Amino acid sequence: MTEQRTFQGVSITFDEHWARIVTDAALFAYLERRGKKDASLLAVYLKSEYETIYGKPLEISADSLAIEILIHAYIDKLAKALHGARLPEALLDALGPLLSRIEASTAVIDCGERCVDNNRFVFDGLEPFAPLIIALLDK
C-alpha cells in the first residue's frame, strides 16, 4: 500500500519499509529556513507518519534519516549548481555525465530499512557524527 503525504510543502511517498522524499524547490525551501533543525523535524515526522500508516515503526533512526536527507539534498544542489555553472567546455564535457547521474539519483531520496536498502549502512554508520553533520548542513 502506497501512501502520499505532504509535510510543510515537502512531497513524501510511503511504501512498506520505505519513505521517499522528492528533492525539489519545496524541500530546499523547507531545509533553508533559519533557526530550526528542519531535517531532524522531517525525520521525526517520517517515523511518526510511517507508524500511523503501517502500525509499526520505520526501522531507521531519526538521526540516520536526517543525515540521509541532508546529504542527498545538498549533493543534488551541488550537482545542479555545477551543471549550470560557467565551466570550461572541456570540464563540463567531462563532468556532465556524472552530474546528470547524480541528479537522477538524488531526484527522490529513497530512505529504506536495512532489509531493502543496500546503502542504509552508510547513513547508519554516520550516526555518531549526526550532531556535527546536522549542524553543518541544516542551516
URBEL-V598005 format. One record per residue. N is the residue number from 1. OMEGA is omega in degrees with one decimal (* if undefined). Layout:
N/OMEGA
N/OMEGA
This chain:
1/177.9
2/179.0
3/177.2
4/175.8
5/172.5
6/178.1
7/179.7
8/-179.6
9/-178.6
10/-179.3
11/-176.2
12/172.5
13/176.5
14/169.7
15/178.9
16/-178.8
17/-173.6
18/163.6
19/-177.2
20/-175.5
21/178.2
22/177.9
23/-177.7
24/-177.6
25/-179.9
26/177.9
27/-179.2
28/176.6
29/178.5
30/-176.9
31/-175.5
32/173.6
33/-175.4
34/170.7
35/-179.3
36/172.9
37/-169.3
38/-180.0
39/178.0
40/178.4
41/176.8
42/178.6
43/178.1
44/177.3
45/-179.4
46/-179.0
47/-178.2
48/-178.2
49/177.1
50/-179.5
51/176.9
52/-177.5
53/-170.4
54/178.4
55/177.9
56/-177.2
57/168.9
58/-173.5
59/175.1
60/179.3
61/178.2
62/179.4
63/178.8
64/176.9
65/-178.7
66/178.5
67/-179.0
68/179.0
69/-177.0
70/-177.5
71/179.3
72/-177.1
73/-175.5
74/170.5
75/176.5
76/-179.2
77/178.5
78/179.7
79/178.8
80/179.3
81/178.7
82/178.9
83/-178.7
84/-177.1
85/175.9
86/179.3
87/173.0
88/-174.7
89/-179.3
90/179.1
91/178.5
92/176.6
93/-179.2
94/-176.6
95/-173.4
96/-179.7
97/178.0
98/180.0
99/178.2
100/177.6
101/178.3
102/-179.3
103/177.9
104/-178.3
105/-176.2
106/-179.9
107/174.4
108/178.9
109/-179.2
110/179.8
111/-177.1
112/175.3
113/-178.8
114/-176.6
115/-178.3
116/-173.3
117/-174.8
118/175.2
119/178.5
120/-177.6
121/-179.8
122/-176.4
123/174.5
124/179.5
125/179.0
126/-177.7
127/179.5
128/-178.8
129/-175.4
130/-179.0
131/179.8
132/-179.2
133/-179.1
134/178.6
135/-178.0
136/-172.0
137/-174.8
138/178.8
139/*
